[in-house]
Amino acid sequence: MKGYEIMDKKGYPIAKIVGFSEHQVFIYCPYCGQVHYHGKAAGPGHVASHCLNPIPEDVGYMIPNFDTYDPVEAAELENLAKKAKRKASWIRMEEIR
């Protein structure tokens, strides 16, 4: 997983919140390093990831309490996600050639 050592009591990684919209919460995925979104109505708790290329270790993750949002950390994680996405696109292009 992408640097996540923080786990809950059941062994699920606790994801980091990178932003909100009116009805959704945006999460930095501990499995693929991309940003996924989930409905806010369900609140904090366990959710399935939305990875395009799931890995065997993917058992979902925990959305933390919304008050754990840190805008500085969120900006750093969004930059990591953008870099991971560019790298993934480059790898796919190399595989095609």
N, C-alpha and C positions, 0 to 999 in steps of 0.2 A: 504494500500500500504506500501511497505517496507521502511518507514521513509521518504517518499517524500512529502514535503510540497510545493516545488517549482512548481507552475503551470503557464501556459501562460494565456493570457487574456480570452481564451475560456474555461478554466478549464482543459486543458490537462496537465498531468504531463510532466515536462521537464526531459528527461532521462539523465543519465551520460554516457559519452563515456569512454570505457575501453581499446580501441585499434583500430588499423586499419590494413587492408591488402591492397594490390594494388587496389582492386575493392570494398572492403567492409568496413563498420564501425561496430564495436562491441559495444553493448549497455548493460548496467546493467538495467535489467527490473524492473520498479517500482512496478509491480504487483506480480511477482513470485520470484524475487530475483535471477534469472538466467541470463546468458549472451546470448543475441540474436544477430544476425547479419542482416544487411540490406545493400543494394547496395549503394555505394557512389555516383553514377551518379545522383541520384535524389536530392542529397544535403540535407541540413537541412530542416526540416519540419515534418508534421504529418505522422505517419506510424502506421500500425496495429501491435500489439504485436504478438509474436510467441509462446505464452504460451501453454504448453501441456494440462494444466488444467485451462482453462480460468475462470475468476470470473465475476459475473454480472457487477461489476464496471469497467471492462476493456473496455475502449473506445479508446485504442491506446495511443500513447505518442508522444511527440515532440523530434526529434533529434536536438540538439543544433548546433550552428556554430562549425565547426571542431576545431577552435582555442581555444575552451574552454577545450580541453583535458588536463588533469593534470595527469602525470604519477604516482605520489605518491598516489593520490586519486584512480586512476585506479587499482593499486596493492591492495589497501585495499578492493575495491569493488569485485575484482576477488576472494580474499580470502573469503569474505562473500558468494559469489555465490557458491564456492566449499563446504563450510560448509552447505549451504542450500540444495545443491544437495545430500550430504551424509545423512543429516537428512531426506530428502524426501525418499531416498532409504530405510532407516531404517524403516520409518513409513509404507511403502508399504509391507516390509517383515513382520512386526508385523500384518498387516491386513490379510495377507495370512495365518498365523499360526492359 
